[in-house]
């Protein structure tokens, strides 16, 4: 057996990079490629139960009480982002402009989901946790051996949408100190988009504003800024995560309206982080039938500061 074949067999017999604890050949290695299917949430198939007015999924008629304290940003994600420091929040209507307040991760809650629907969305929390854990680890440490993580890009998109929806319906999105209405231009479609990646409009989804070859400065923060249309409806969300800048577009791309997205990478297939000793990469798998480009960035430094969400 040649060296290349031995290395391939070792990878296929080793643990799958999706962290399932299964062998790669029995999990996410399909043909010649890695593919992690989007998590099936089954929101539309939940059995009829009741309607709880404060649950933002009440239109499904499958609420099961009591109303639960939905974490505005998943606790598991906050714990990863904060590391050994604190977690501060800014940009919300109950703080002065520019003011930051250190918060306990579990205090960022709102009663906006019933217990049943909160539980049904938990798998995408797990996907986001693994993505951020891998990204933070790859940014902050250089090893001689390459590292690889695999996540469904659709799960990450839906986690960002879930986070934005919770912030919006709880009144925690603001422009300056002006509280936004929390209405999305695609409000009637949002639950379907959370449930099924195929329900997203064509060319909607994550765009990365960084370009291949950009230098990577790891800012330890999470920031979310809504983009509004003329009717003051949310049409997109600009998200800064660990130095990366993404835009989650919730409607079809119109270059005239969004010229800043003309050269952005739509749904990157892979994020490669180059260190002096090795490269590490995160594969984002998509099932939209399109070809997606990779993004390669060169790590520069960590910026020591407390995390913030906005």
C-alpha positions as CSV (number, residue, x, y, z in Angstrom):
1,X,0.0,0.0,0.0
2,X,1.4,3.4,-1.0
3,X,1.9,6.2,1.5
4,X,-1.0,8.3,0.1
5,X,-3.4,5.4,0.3
6,X,-2.3,4.6,3.9
7,X,-2.9,8.2,4.9
8,X,-6.3,8.1,3.2
9,X,-7.3,4.9,5.1
10,X,-6.1,6.4,8.4
11,X,-8.4,9.4,7.8
12,X,-11.4,7.3,6.8
13,X,-10.9,4.9,9.8
14,X,-10.4,7.8,12.2
15,X,-13.0,9.9,13.9
16,X,-15.3,11.9,11.6
17,X,-14.5,15.7,11.8
18,X,-18.2,16.4,12.5
19,X,-17.5,15.1,16.1
20,X,-20.1,12.3,16.0
21,X,-17.5,9.8,17.4
22,X,-18.2,7.6,14.4
23,X,-15.5,6.6,11.9
24,X,-15.4,9.0,9.0
25,X,-16.1,6.3,6.4
26,X,-19.3,5.5,8.2
27,X,-20.4,9.1,8.7
28,X,-19.7,12.2,6.6
29,X,-17.3,11.1,4.0
30,X,-19.4,10.7,0.8
31,X,-17.6,9.5,-2.3
32,X,-14.7,11.9,-2.6
33,X,-16.0,14.7,-0.4
34,X,-17.0,15.6,3.1
35,X,-20.7,16.3,3.7
36,X,-22.6,17.0,6.9
37,X,-26.3,17.0,6.2
38,X,-28.4,19.7,7.7
39,X,-30.1,18.7,10.9
40,X,-33.8,17.7,10.4
41,X,-35.7,19.7,13.1
42,X,-39.2,18.5,12.1
43,X,-40.9,21.7,13.3
44,X,-43.8,21.3,10.8
45,X,-44.3,17.7,11.9
46,X,-44.7,18.3,15.6
47,X,-48.1,17.0,16.8
48,X,-50.8,19.6,17.5
49,X,-51.0,20.7,21.1
50,X,-51.8,24.2,22.1
51,X,-51.0,27.9,21.3
52,X,-49.0,30.0,23.8
53,X,-49.2,33.7,22.8
54,X,-45.7,34.6,23.9
55,X,-44.1,31.8,21.8
56,X,-42.9,33.1,18.5
57,X,-43.7,29.7,16.9
58,X,-47.3,29.7,18.1
59,X,-48.5,29.6,14.5
60,X,-47.4,26.0,14.4
61,X,-50.2,25.2,16.9
62,X,-47.8,22.7,18.6
63,X,-46.8,24.7,21.8
64,X,-46.2,22.8,25.0
65,X,-45.8,24.9,28.1
66,X,-44.6,26.4,30.1
67,X,-43.1,29.3,28.3
68,X,-39.3,28.9,28.7
69,X,-36.5,31.3,29.2
70,X,-34.9,31.2,25.8
71,X,-31.2,32.3,25.9
72,X,-30.8,35.2,23.5
73,X,-27.4,33.9,22.6
74,X,-26.8,30.2,23.4
75,X,-25.0,29.7,26.7
76,X,-22.7,27.1,25.3
77,X,-21.6,29.7,22.6
78,X,-21.1,32.5,25.1
79,X,-19.0,30.2,27.3
80,X,-16.7,29.5,24.4
81,X,-16.4,33.1,23.2
82,X,-15.7,34.5,26.7
83,X,-12.9,32.0,27.4
84,X,-11.5,33.0,30.8
85,X,-12.9,36.6,30.6
86,X,-16.2,38.2,31.1
87,X,-19.1,38.5,28.6
88,X,-20.3,42.1,28.0
89,X,-23.2,43.4,25.9
90,X,-23.7,46.7,24.2
91,X,-25.9,48.2,21.5
92,X,-29.2,47.3,23.2
93,X,-31.9,49.9,23.9
94,X,-31.6,49.7,27.7
95,X,-27.9,50.9,27.7
96,X,-26.5,54.3,26.8
97,X,-24.8,54.6,23.4
98,X,-21.3,53.1,23.7
99,X,-22.0,51.6,27.1
100,X,-21.1,48.0,27.8
101,X,-22.3,45.9,30.7
102,X,-20.8,42.6,31.9
103,X,-23.5,40.0,32.1
104,X,-23.7,36.5,33.4
105,X,-24.2,34.2,30.4
106,X,-27.4,32.7,31.8
107,X,-28.9,36.1,32.5
108,X,-29.4,36.9,28.8
109,X,-32.9,35.3,28.5
110,X,-36.3,36.2,27.3
111,X,-39.6,34.3,27.6
112,X,-40.3,34.0,23.9
113,X,-40.4,30.2,23.2
114,X,-42.4,27.4,24.7
115,X,-40.6,24.5,26.2
116,X,-41.4,22.2,23.2
117,X,-40.1,24.6,20.5
118,X,-37.1,25.6,22.5
119,X,-36.1,21.9,22.8
120,X,-36.8,21.3,19.1
121,X,-34.2,24.0,18.1
122,X,-31.5,22.7,20.4
123,X,-29.6,20.6,17.7
124,X,-28.6,23.8,15.9
125,X,-27.3,25.2,19.2
126,X,-25.0,22.1,19.3
127,X,-23.8,22.8,15.7
128,X,-23.1,26.4,16.6
129,X,-21.2,25.4,19.7
130,X,-19.0,23.0,17.7
131,X,-18.3,25.6,15.0
132,X,-17.3,28.3,17.4
133,X,-15.2,26.0,19.6
134,X,-13.3,24.8,16.5
135,X,-12.8,28.2,15.1
136,X,-11.6,29.7,18.4
137,X,-9.3,26.7,19.0
138,X,-7.8,27.0,15.5
139,X,-7.3,30.7,15.9
140,X,-5.6,30.6,19.3
141,X,-3.2,27.7,19.0
142,X,-0.8,26.6,16.4
143,X,0.2,22.9,16.2
144,X,2.4,20.8,13.9
145,X,-0.5,18.7,12.9
146,X,-3.4,20.0,10.7
147,X,-6.9,20.0,12.2
148,X,-10.3,19.7,10.5
149,X,-13.8,20.3,11.7
150,X,-17.0,19.8,9.7
151,X,-20.4,21.5,10.2
152,X,-23.5,21.9,8.2
153,X,-23.6,25.5,6.9
154,X,-27.4,25.4,7.0
155,X,-27.3,24.6,10.7
156,X,-25.1,27.7,11.3
157,X,-27.3,29.9,9.2
158,X,-30.4,28.8,11.1
159,X,-28.6,29.3,14.5
160,X,-27.9,32.9,13.4
161,X,-31.5,33.4,12.4
162,X,-32.8,31.9,15.6
163,X,-30.5,34.2,17.6
164,X,-31.7,37.3,15.7
165,X,-35.3,36.3,16.1
166,X,-35.0,35.9,19.9
167,X,-33.2,39.3,20.1
168,X,-35.9,40.9,18.0
169,X,-39.0,39.6,19.6
170,X,-37.6,40.4,23.1
171,X,-37.0,44.0,22.2
172,X,-33.2,43.8,22.3
173,X,-32.4,45.1,18.8
174,X,-31.8,48.8,18.6
175,X,-30.5,51.5,16.3
176,X,-28.7,53.9,18.6
177,X,-30.9,53.7,21.6
178,X,-34.1,53.5,19.5
179,X,-35.7,50.1,20.0
180,X,-36.5,48.4,16.7
181,X,-39.9,46.9,16.1
182,X,-38.4,43.5,15.6
183,X,-40.3,42.9,12.3
184,X,-38.6,41.0,9.6
185,X,-39.3,41.6,5.9
186,X,-39.6,37.8,5.6
187,X,-41.6,37.4,8.9
188,X,-44.2,35.0,7.4
189,X,-41.4,32.7,6.1
190,X,-39.0,32.7,9.0
191,X,-40.4,29.6,10.8
192,X,-40.2,27.7,7.5
193,X,-36.6,28.9,7.0
194,X,-35.7,27.8,10.5
195,X,-37.2,24.3,9.8
196,X,-36.0,23.6,6.3
197,X,-32.9,24.9,4.5
198,X,-34.7,24.4,1.2
199,X,-37.2,27.1,2.2
200,X,-34.6,29.9,2.0
201,X,-35.0,32.1,-1.0
202,X,-32.4,31.7,-3.8
203,X,-29.2,33.6,-3.0
204,X,-30.3,34.2,0.6
205,X,-27.9,33.0,3.3
206,X,-24.5,33.7,4.7
207,X,-22.0,36.0,2.8
208,X,-18.5,36.4,4.1
209,X,-17.1,40.0,3.7
210,X,-13.5,38.8,4.0
211,X,-11.4,37.8,1.0
212,X,-8.9,35.1,0.5
213,X,-5.5,36.2,1.7
214,X,-6.9,38.6,4.3
215,X,-4.9,38.8,7.5
216,X,-6.8,37.4,10.5
217,X,-6.9,39.4,13.8
218,X,-8.9,37.5,16.4
219,X,-11.2,40.0,18.1
220,X,-12.8,38.0,20.9
221,X,-16.3,39.4,20.4
222,X,-19.7,38.6,18.9
223,X,-21.6,41.5,17.4
224,X,-24.9,41.5,15.5
225,X,-26.2,44.6,13.6
226,X,-29.6,44.5,11.8
227,X,-29.9,45.9,8.3
228,X,-33.2,47.6,7.6
229,X,-35.3,48.4,4.5
230,X,-37.3,51.6,3.9
231,X,-40.2,50.1,5.9
232,X,-37.9,49.6,8.9
233,X,-38.1,45.8,8.5
234,X,-35.1,43.6,9.1
235,X,-33.7,42.2,5.8
236,X,-30.3,41.1,6.8
237,X,-27.9,40.8,9.8
238,X,-24.3,41.8,9.9
239,X,-22.4,39.5,12.3
240,X,-18.9,39.8,13.6
241,X,-17.5,36.7,15.2
242,X,-13.9,36.3,16.4
243,X,-12.7,38.7,13.7
244,X,-14.7,37.3,10.8
245,X,-17.4,39.5,9.3
246,X,-20.5,37.8,7.8
247,X,-23.9,39.0,6.5
248,X,-26.9,36.8,6.8
249,X,-29.2,37.9,4.0
250,X,-32.8,36.9,4.4
251,X,-34.0,37.7,0.9
252,X,-32.8,37.3,-2.7
253,X,-29.6,39.2,-3.5
254,X,-30.1,42.5,-5.3
255,X,-26.7,43.9,-6.2
256,X,-28.2,47.4,-6.6
257,X,-29.6,47.3,-3.0
258,X,-26.6,45.5,-1.6
259,X,-23.5,46.5,-3.6
260,X,-21.2,45.6,-0.7
261,X,-22.1,41.9,-1.3
262,X,-21.1,41.9,-4.9
263,X,-17.7,40.5,-4.2
264,X,-18.5,38.7,-1.0
265,X,-18.1,34.9,-0.7
266,X,-21.6,33.3,-0.7
267,X,-21.8,30.3,1.7
268,X,-18.0,29.6,1.8
269,X,-17.3,25.9,1.5
270,X,-14.2,25.9,3.7
271,X,-12.5,28.4,6.0
272,X,-8.7,27.7,6.2
273,X,-6.7,29.4,8.9
274,X,-3.0,29.5,8.1
275,X,-0.5,29.5,11.0
276,X,3.3,29.4,10.7
277,X,3.4,25.7,11.5
278,X,0.3,24.3,9.9
279,X,-3.1,25.0,8.4
280,X,-6.4,24.1,10.0
281,X,-9.7,24.3,8.3
282,X,-13.5,24.2,8.9
283,X,-15.6,22.6,6.2
284,X,-19.1,24.0,5.8
285,X,-21.3,21.7,3.8
286,X,-24.2,22.9,1.7
287,X,-27.0,21.1,0.0
288,X,-28.2,23.8,-2.4
289,X,-26.7,22.3,-5.6
290,X,-24.3,25.2,-6.1
291,X,-20.5,25.3,-6.2
292,X,-19.1,27.2,-3.2
293,X,-15.6,28.8,-2.9
294,X,-13.1,28.3,-0.1
295,X,-11.9,31.2,2.1
296,X,-8.2,31.2,3.2
297,X,-7.1,33.7,5.9
298,X,-3.7,34.2,7.5
299,X,-3.7,34.4,11.3
300,X,-2.0,37.4,12.8
301,X,-2.7,37.8,16.5
302,X,-5.2,37.6,19.2
303,X,-6.6,40.8,20.6
304,X,-7.1,40.5,24.3
305,X,-10.4,42.1,25.3
306,X,-13.7,41.2,26.7
307,X,-16.3,39.7,24.5
308,X,-19.3,41.8,23.5
309,X,-22.6,41.2,21.8
310,X,-24.5,43.9,20.0
